[in-house]
Structure formats: C-alpha cells, structure tokens
Amino acid sequence: MTELPLNVNTHMEHVYYNDRIEKIPVQLTPLLLKCKQPTLFVYINMKSFNQIEIIANKLLDEHAYIKQIVFDHSADPIHDKLLLSQLNTWATNKSICSFLLTSKFQTSTYSALTEIVYPGWLFAFKNQKLPDLTQDNKKYRYSCLNRNPSWHRLLFYTLLKKHNQLSNTIYTFYAKDPYNNNLITYGNKKDFGEYREESMNNTQDFPISWTEHDTQGTNDHSILHDAYTDAECNIVTESTVDVEFTSEKVWKPIASGQCFHVVGSAGTNAWLRSFGLETFDNVYDSTNATITRLEQLVNQLDGTSMWTAENLGKIKHNYHLFHSGEIEKTILDSINTLAQ
C-alpha cells in the first residue's frame, strides 16, 4: 500500500487522523467522550474522495479493532455534490458504521452513512476567555471583517459602498488569496449580475485595513478586534453564500453582545433560531436568490441606530443563552448513535 504522511493520535481506543495538526482538536473532545466503542476520526476537509478512501483504508488496516468511523468535514463547506454518496458506498462495501460531521443545516438519509450537524467552530470558539456583556453606546453602526476575498464579499462591499454605509462601518478586506498570496480574479460574470462592472472597479479600493495593527490575511478566531467592541452590529460574511455552512464568525457577535446580520446561505438565521437565539433579519434569510438576498440585507442597513430597547433585549438573551452551554447540550444530546 502507498505510504502516506499520516499524523495519527490515539485517545483510549480511539484513533484520530489529521494531516494538518497532530493533536486532537478541542472541538472533537465532546464526541470522543460520547463514543463508547473504538472509533476512527478522519479529518477530510478539502480532500477528494480518492484521497479519503486511501487514508481510511490504510488506517482501518492498521487498527483492525476499530468499530466505527467519523469523517470530519465540519470546518469547511461541502462543495462536492458526489462526496456523500461516495462515502456511503464506501461504508456499505466496508460494512462499517460511518458518520459525517457537517455544518450543513439539513441532512440527507443514506443506507450506511449518518450525517451529524456539528458546528465544531462553536466548541472551539468557546474554549477561550470571552468578554462580559456590556451595552454601552458604540462608536460605529456596523463592522465587517473579510480575510479571504471572494466574489460574494466583493459584491457585498459594492452594495455597501453604493448605499453609502462604509463611513459608518469598521471594515477590512484583503486583496490576495491568504493561502498563496496571489491576487484574486473574479471570473464568473453571472455571479455579480448587474453589479459586475461596478464590482470590478471597486477592486482598486483593496486592501482595506482598519488600523495599522491589522495583520492582513491571517485567521483570527478571537473577538479582540474593534469590530466586536465598538460596533452595534457585526455583519458576518460567511465562507459561502450558496452552500449551507457556518464558521466561528457567526458566533462572534453573539458572544460579544452585538446585533448581527449574516451574508451566508439562505436559512442561516432560521437555523440559529432553532437553538432559541434571536435574529435581526427582515425577509432576506428566506430569499433563495443570492443577489436579491444581499440587496435585501443591505436595505436593512439604513444607518440608524440598532441600539433599541428591543434589540438590546435580544442581545442580552443571545449572550446568556450562548454562555449557558445549552446550545452545545442541544447538539450533543441529539447525537445518540455514536454511543451505541
């Protein structure tokens, strides 16, 4: 069999594989504790099925006592539409109980593969010291931080600029791909609709830093930035707007005590409400057409203060619910099959 550079970590009888880090990430600790039989965890973000198959087969051969396997794809969107059916076929052929951790809101039913909605970023993000709730007046209406440039983030910037909302916004936008430092090209004209030419002209505005201390292109999983302390509302520009996905970004304003809007896939706010959280959207969350959804969102940003009594009540509710641990408990209580 082909030799692979495998980073393998064992915990009790469980085996964890990740080619990026050697230690077991904190967000998987709750799942390790729920597993009552030997389990293989495989990190599969940004991997093709062929790569996953080689890794999984090798590890199962080396650890023959394993009874079930958990594929972790919770840190990135799933763009490969064939991946889940391929994993199900593989699990069927191997006759092994298999699970997929995903950040999708809705799951599908397969014969041998069970999808588990698992926002791992929530567990990782809460493993740090978070601020106390304060509802003092803020200096800015909005904040919006953008590390990895993408078409929907450029489109959203164009809409903000068109509506004259940037002067009241803590805003950052990196001009290059943070993974290889290459300039971004936006090739699909259809994505931008009527805003294509305007969006392309706006690329000359980048990069945009908030202060000289901002490090462009780096991942910041904390909430120490002015975007979370000095703005009434944080606008979350998620990694994608056409595939269900949430990252740590969506939890930051909730933990910070802010209003929030989500430039993400349709239904994101509805998913957050399913945990008992309050949202601040009006219409846009249920709009499937991406450009229309972003237009509706920007139309809500009229520059007036969001620091109303109603919104302050929502913020307080969200903050205490987030810090209570009830959301994580709801997620973990729904995962019973791993313990069998």
Secondary structure, 3 states (H helix, E strand, C coil): CCCCCCCEEEECCEEEECCCCCCCCHHHHHHHHHCCCCEEEEECCCCCHHHHHHHHHHHHHHCCCCCEEEEECCCCCCCCCCHHHHHHHHHHHHCCEEEEEECCCCCCECCCEEEEECCHHHHHHCCCCCCCCCCCCCCEEEEEEECCCCHHHHHHHHHHHHCCCHHHEEEEECCECCCCCCECCCCCHHHHHHHHHHHHHHHHHCCECCCCCCCCCCCCCCCCCHHHHCEEEEEEECCCCCCCCCCHHHCHHHHHCCEEEEECCCCHHHHHHCCCCCCCCCCHHHCCCHHHHHHHHHHHCCCCCCCCHHHHHHHHHHHHHHHHCHHHHHHHHCCCHHHC
